[in-house]
Structures are given as structure tokens and as C-alpha cells.
Amino acid sequence: MTEPGSPERIPLNLTEQSSARRRGCVALGVAVVFGAAVGGLVGLLAGQTAALVTAAVVIVLLTLLSWVSGRRTLWIEGDLIVAKALGRKTVDLRHAERIELLVTDIRGTRTIGLLVARAGKTINLSLAVYSGTGGRELGILVLRKLADILAGSDNTSGLVFSELLVAQLRAEAKGEAAADRPLYRLASLAPSGRLAQRLKPEAITRFVATLD
């Protein structure tokens, strides 16, 4: 709950709770299958006991990582981007030392995120996730808030990212399909076959300069 007089918390989560539960079930299944496979390989070399122990350790570790990832929540609080899982991490977006776009590609689903860092702390804020010609994007009010903060950022690249988000909002207001919006087009520029990659700042600047 927000304390009286404190900045409003604006959630930054793209996924719904039901989707998070489904991903958790899938992750558990993958952990069991992978753990059994690794345990089977170890069993061929070191026997049944070693196989069972190895499988159990792998399953527990993967399940724990999935659980921590599932508990992660993000929100804006004033000019701060806050990430909370087991602990709490904050980055002042207005005074961020580094602002980049990160594209991840997992089985044809691409996520484009804003990577912000300050004082040794880094947070990846997902802006949109696309599969095929559709997907999910952060809401209008959230993107507007991010654009406003970035426009006043100490970081010289902040204005470029602000203009990118404003162009995204403009495209949505015009009713353009997801595949025609700036974030989708930028995500499509990243070469396939790589799990995660940062887009070069000069490429983003050139792209934003071409937008209406």
C-alpha cells in the first residue's frame, strides 16, 4: 500500500497472473524433465544414487530460479524504477547512467525492454512482448509516464527513448496494427538466433529520426 503523501506506485508488469501461473507449471515440467535427463547421464557413469541426487539438485535449483522469477514485480514510484523479488532494487530513471534497449528472442517470442542502470544497479523493464504479428504492450499511461521522465533525463540518450515512446503512443492512437508500431519494428531489427542482444544506440537514433 502507498503511504500518504508518497509517490503513486504504477505497476509495470506485462503478464497477467493467470499467464504467470501457466508459465510456472511449464517451468516446473521443464525442470523435472531436464533434471531426469541430467540424472540419467550421471547414472550411467556413477550409479543410481548419484543419479537421484543430481536429478533432485537440478530440479530444485531450476524450480527455485523459476519461483524467484515469477515473484519479480516492477513499478514506477516517482522517478524510480523499482524491482522486487527476494530483495528490492531501485534505479533513478531521471539520473540513469546507462539506458539501452534489450531484445530477447525465445522460441519466436520477442521481448523488447528498457535496460536502465545507475550506481551498479541494473533493471530490465519490459516494454512489449510480441509473437507473430501481435503481442502485449505496456499501457498508455505507463508509456506516457516513462516518456515524460526520460525527456528530462540527465542521460543524453534519454530524449531519444522518450521520442520513441511518444511515437509508439502516437501509433497506438492512430489505431495502427502492432506490427506497424515502432517497438515492434525495432524488435524485428534484431537478428534472429540470439537469446538476448542490445540494440546499438546509433541504430536506435537513426530509427527514431525516421519516425513521424
C-alpha positions in Angstrom: 0.0 0.0 0.0 1.2 3.5 -0.8 2.0 5.7 2.2 0.0 9.0 2.4 2.0 11.7 0.6 4.4 9.3 -1.1 4.6 8.9 -4.9 2.0 6.7 -6.5 3.1 3.2 -7.5 2.4 2.5 -11.1 2.7 -1.3 -12.0 5.0 -2.2 -14.9 4.1 -5.8 -15.4 3.2 -7.1 -18.8 1.9 -10.5 -17.9 -1.4 -11.4 -16.2 -1.5 -13.5 -13.1 -3.1 -16.5 -14.9 -0.3 -16.4 -17.5 2.3 -16.3 -14.7 0.8 -19.4 -13.2 0.8 -21.2 -16.5 4.5 -20.3 -17.0 5.2 -21.6 -13.6 3.6 -25.0 -14.4 5.5 -25.2 -17.6 8.8 -24.3 -15.9 8.2 -27.0 -13.3 7.7 -29.6 -16.0 10.8 -28.5 -17.8 12.8 -28.7 -14.6 11.6 -32.2 -13.9 12.4 -33.4 -17.5 15.8 -31.7 -17.6 16.7 -32.9 -14.1 15.7 -36.5 -15.0 17.8 -36.3 -18.2 20.9 -35.0 -16.4 20.4 -37.5 -13.6 20.2 -40.3 -16.2 23.5 -39.3 -17.7 25.2 -39.2 -14.3 23.7 -42.5 -13.5 25.4 -44.1 -16.5 28.8 -43.1 -15.0 28.3 -43.0 -11.2 25.4 -45.2 -10.4 21.7 -44.8 -9.2 22.4 -42.9 -6.0 24.4 -40.2 -7.8 21.8 -40.0 -10.5 19.0 -39.4 -8.0 20.9 -36.8 -6.1 21.9 -35.0 -9.3 18.4 -35.0 -10.6 17.0 -33.7 -7.3 19.6 -30.9 -7.1 18.9 -29.8 -10.7 15.1 -29.9 -10.3 15.3 -27.9 -7.0 17.7 -25.2 -8.5 15.6 -24.7 -11.7 12.4 -24.6 -9.7 13.9 -22.1 -7.3 15.1 -19.9 -10.2 11.6 -20.1 -11.8 9.9 -19.2 -8.5 12.2 -16.2 -7.9 11.5 -15.0 -11.5 7.7 -15.4 -11.0 7.8 -13.3 -7.8 9.5 -10.4 -9.6 7.4 -7.3 -9.7 8.2 -3.9 -11.2 6.7 -0.5 -10.7 7.4 3.3 -11.1 7.5 5.3 -7.9 8.1 8.9 -8.7 11.2 8.9 -10.9 12.3 5.5 -9.6 12.0 2.1 -11.3 11.6 -0.4 -8.6 12.2 -4.2 -9.0 11.3 -6.6 -6.2 11.8 -10.4 -6.0 13.7 -11.7 -3.0 15.0 -8.2 -2.4 14.3 -4.7 -3.6 16.3 -2.8 -6.2 15.8 0.7 -7.5 17.2 2.8 -10.3 16.5 6.6 -10.6 15.4 6.8 -14.3 15.9 10.6 -14.5 19.6 10.2 -13.4 20.3 6.8 -15.1 23.9 6.4 -16.1 23.0 3.9 -18.8 19.8 3.5 -20.9 19.7 0.8 -23.6 17.2 -1.4 -25.5 17.4 -5.1 -25.0 15.7 -7.6 -27.2 15.3 -11.3 -26.1 14.1 -14.0 -28.5 12.7 -17.2 -27.0 11.1 -19.7 -29.4 9.8 -16.9 -31.7 8.5 -14.7 -28.9 10.4 -11.4 -28.8 10.5 -9.1 -25.8 11.8 -5.6 -26.1 12.9 -4.0 -22.8 14.5 -0.8 -21.5 17.7 -1.6 -19.7 18.5 1.1 -17.1 21.4 1.3 -14.8 22.8 3.5 -12.0 25.3 3.1 -9.2 26.0 -0.6 -10.1 22.3 -1.5 -10.2 20.6 -2.6 -13.4 16.9 -3.2 -14.1 15.4 -4.6 -17.4 12.0 -3.1 -17.8 9.9 -5.0 -20.5 8.1 -2.6 -22.7 6.4 -5.1 -25.0 6.4 -8.8 -26.0 5.5 -9.9 -29.5 4.7 -13.2 -31.1 3.8 -13.3 -34.8 2.1 -10.1 -35.7 0.6 -9.4 -32.3 1.5 -9.2 -28.7 1.2 -7.2 -25.4 2.5 -3.7 -24.6 2.6 -1.6 -21.5 -0.4 0.7 -21.2 -0.8 4.2 -22.5 -0.5 5.9 -19.1 2.7 3.9 -18.2 4.4 4.7 -21.5 3.4 8.4 -21.2 4.9 8.5 -17.7 8.1 6.8 -18.9 8.4 9.2 -21.8 8.0 12.2 -19.5 10.7 11.1 -17.2 13.1 10.2 -20.0 12.5 13.6 -21.6 14.1 15.2 -18.5 16.8 12.7 -18.0 20.4 13.7 -17.4 21.4 11.0 -19.8 21.8 12.4 -23.4 20.1 9.3 -24.9 17.0 9.8 -22.6 15.4 12.2 -25.1 15.8 9.6 -28.0 14.0 7.0 -25.9 11.3 9.5 -24.9 10.7 10.3 -28.6 10.5 6.6 -29.3 7.8 6.0 -26.7 5.9 9.1 -27.8 5.9 7.7 -31.4 4.6 4.4 -30.0 1.8 6.2 -28.3 1.0 8.1 -31.5 0.9 4.9 -33.5 -1.5 3.3 -31.0 -3.7 6.4 -31.0 -3.9 6.2 -34.8 -5.1 2.6 -34.4 -2.1 1.1 -36.3 -1.6 -2.7 -36.0 1.0 -3.9 -33.6 3.3 -4.9 -36.5 3.4 -1.3 -37.7 4.3 0.3 -34.3 7.8 1.5 -33.5 8.5 -1.0 -30.7 7.6 -4.0 -32.9 9.6 -2.7 -35.8 12.6 -2.2 -33.6 12.3 -5.7 -32.1 12.2 -7.0 -35.6 15.5 -5.4 -36.5 17.4 -7.6 -34.1 18.9 -10.7 -35.9 17.3 -14.0 -35.0 19.1 -16.9 -33.4 20.4 -14.9 -30.4 18.8 -15.2 -27.0 19.4 -11.6 -25.9 21.1 -8.7 -27.6 21.4 -5.0 -27.1 20.4 -2.7 -29.9 23.2 -0.2 -30.9 22.4 3.4 -29.8 23.3 4.8 -33.2 20.8 2.4 -34.8 18.1 3.5 -32.4 18.8 7.2 -33.0 18.6 6.7 -36.8 15.4 4.7 -36.5 13.7 7.4 -34.2 14.8 10.1 -36.7 12.7 8.4 -39.4 9.5 8.3 -37.3 6.7 10.9 -37.8 
